């Protein structure tokens, strides 16, 4: 019978702490870039500005996040991690843009950046599990 490995809680807590730093700074970068891009674009293409600002902000913040996660947080990057990471980024970006757009239509009095913050916090929890178990899984 195969013995189960005892969880290394100290290492797991340390990894979660590093992930929180990486995700937190990426989140701040993403929100700041989203706000700047949304303001720049809103005069030209009102509702479409939310989607375009989300895409532009996510592309830039995801480059920063991938570098931190692969080298600092999980210390694991193989030849497929970049493809898997960006598949997740695209799915998350679509979920974020769709969620922000839908909630903005339902709640027009709330600033899009506040809506985006709420939507992305929900997506954050799922994102950690996917990165830990699939994308940067130690072999």
Backbone torsions as a table, in degrees:
resi	resn	phi	psi	omega
1	UNK	NA	135.9	-178.4
2	UNK	-82.1	129.5	179.2
3	UNK	-80.7	137.8	176.1
4	UNK	-76.7	141.0	178.3
5	UNK	-74.6	134.7	178.8
6	UNK	-69.3	131.9	-179.6
7	UNK	-62.8	139.5	177.4
8	UNK	-94.0	83.5	-173.5
9	UNK	-63.0	-37.3	179.9
10	UNK	-61.6	-45.9	178.8
11	UNK	-66.7	-39.1	179.8
12	UNK	-64.4	-42.7	178.8
13	UNK	-64.8	-40.7	176.9
14	UNK	-61.7	-43.4	178.4
15	UNK	-63.8	-43.8	178.4
16	UNK	-62.0	-40.3	177.5
17	UNK	-61.5	-43.6	178.0
18	UNK	-65.8	-38.3	178.5
19	UNK	-65.1	-40.5	177.7
20	UNK	-61.1	-40.4	176.8
21	UNK	-63.6	-49.0	-179.5
22	UNK	-60.7	-49.0	-178.9
23	UNK	-67.1	-39.7	-179.7
24	UNK	-63.8	-45.8	179.7
25	UNK	-70.6	-34.3	176.0
26	UNK	-66.5	-40.1	178.2
27	UNK	-61.8	-46.6	178.3
28	UNK	-61.5	-43.8	177.4
29	UNK	-60.9	-44.5	-179.2
30	UNK	-63.0	-45.6	180.0
31	UNK	-64.3	-43.7	179.4
32	UNK	-62.7	-46.7	178.9
33	UNK	-64.3	-41.4	177.7
34	UNK	-58.7	-46.3	-178.8
35	UNK	-61.6	-45.2	179.4
36	UNK	-63.2	-50.0	-178.4
37	UNK	-65.4	-39.2	-179.2
38	UNK	-65.2	-40.1	177.0
39	UNK	-66.5	-41.5	179.5
40	UNK	-62.8	-38.3	-173.8
41	UNK	-92.7	-18.9	-171.7
42	UNK	-63.0	-29.9	178.7
43	UNK	-72.5	-20.1	-176.6
44	UNK	-98.2	-36.1	-173.6
45	UNK	-150.4	66.3	-171.8
46	UNK	-25.2	-83.2	-174.0
47	UNK	-69.7	-31.9	178.1
48	UNK	-67.6	-23.1	179.6
49	UNK	-60.7	-31.9	179.1
50	UNK	-63.8	-45.8	-178.1
51	UNK	-68.5	-45.8	179.5
52	UNK	-65.0	-41.5	178.5
53	UNK	-64.1	-38.0	177.0
54	UNK	-62.2	-45.7	-179.0
55	UNK	-63.6	-50.0	-178.8
56	UNK	-61.4	-45.6	-179.8
57	UNK	-64.7	-40.8	-177.2
58	UNK	-69.5	-37.5	178.1
59	UNK	-60.2	-48.3	-177.5
60	UNK	-69.4	-44.3	-178.7
61	UNK	-71.1	-27.1	179.8
62	UNK	-72.3	-31.8	175.3
63	UNK	-62.2	-47.8	177.5
64	UNK	-59.3	-46.0	-176.7
65	UNK	-66.3	-42.3	179.6
66	UNK	-61.4	-44.3	179.8
67	UNK	-60.3	-45.5	178.8
68	UNK	-65.2	-47.0	-176.0
69	UNK	-66.5	-41.9	-176.9
70	UNK	-72.8	-32.4	-175.2
71	UNK	-100.6	-36.8	-172.5
72	UNK	-101.9	-45.2	-172.4
73	UNK	-82.1	-62.4	-173.9
74	UNK	-96.6	-14.8	-179.5
75	UNK	46.0	48.8	-178.5
76	UNK	-153.0	117.7	172.4
77	UNK	-149.2	117.4	177.0
78	UNK	-108.2	-173.1	-175.4
79	UNK	-66.6	-21.1	-178.8
80	UNK	-99.6	-9.2	-174.6
81	UNK	-63.6	-35.7	-179.7
82	UNK	-65.5	-43.3	179.1
83	UNK	-64.9	-44.7	179.2
84	UNK	-64.6	-40.7	-179.7
85	UNK	-61.7	-47.1	-177.9
86	UNK	-73.0	-23.4	171.0
87	UNK	-64.9	-43.8	176.2
88	UNK	-63.4	-43.3	-179.7
89	UNK	-59.7	-43.5	-179.6
90	UNK	-64.2	-44.9	178.3
91	UNK	-62.0	-43.6	-179.3
92	UNK	-68.1	-38.5	179.4
93	UNK	-63.5	-43.1	178.3
94	UNK	-64.6	-41.4	178.0
95	UNK	-64.9	-40.5	179.6
96	UNK	-66.5	-50.4	-178.7
97	UNK	-61.9	-44.1	179.4
98	UNK	-64.6	-41.8	178.6
99	UNK	-65.0	-44.8	179.6
100	UNK	-65.2	-45.7	-179.2
101	UNK	-60.7	-48.3	-179.2
102	UNK	-63.5	-44.0	179.5
103	UNK	-69.7	-32.7	177.2
104	UNK	-65.3	-37.8	177.4
105	UNK	-68.0	-37.8	-178.7
106	UNK	-78.4	-30.3	-176.8
107	UNK	-128.0	71.0	-172.7
108	UNK	-64.9	-17.4	-178.4
109	UNK	-82.6	-7.9	-176.7
110	UNK	-99.5	135.9	-178.8
111	UNK	-62.5	137.2	-178.8
112	UNK	-56.3	-32.0	179.9
113	UNK	-67.3	-35.5	176.4
114	UNK	-69.1	-40.4	177.4
115	UNK	-63.2	-44.6	-179.9
116	UNK	-60.6	-41.4	179.1
117	UNK	-59.2	-45.6	179.6
118	UNK	-64.0	-45.7	179.4
119	UNK	-62.1	-44.8	-176.2
120	UNK	-70.7	-26.7	175.8
121	UNK	-65.8	-40.0	177.4
122	UNK	-64.4	-44.0	-179.5
123	UNK	-66.8	-27.4	-178.9
124	UNK	-56.7	-44.9	-175.9
125	UNK	-62.6	-44.5	179.1
126	UNK	-66.9	-38.7	-177.5
127	UNK	-59.7	-42.2	-179.9
128	UNK	-59.7	-48.7	-177.7
129	UNK	-61.3	-40.9	179.7
130	UNK	-66.6	-43.1	179.9
131	UNK	-66.7	-41.0	-176.7
132	UNK	-68.4	-40.7	-172.8
133	UNK	-96.7	-21.8	-175.3
134	UNK	-118.8	-53.1	-170.6
135	UNK	-76.1	-50.8	-177.0
136	UNK	-110.1	33.1	-178.9
137	UNK	-64.5	130.4	177.9
138	UNK	-75.9	135.7	-178.1
139	UNK	-88.4	NA	NA
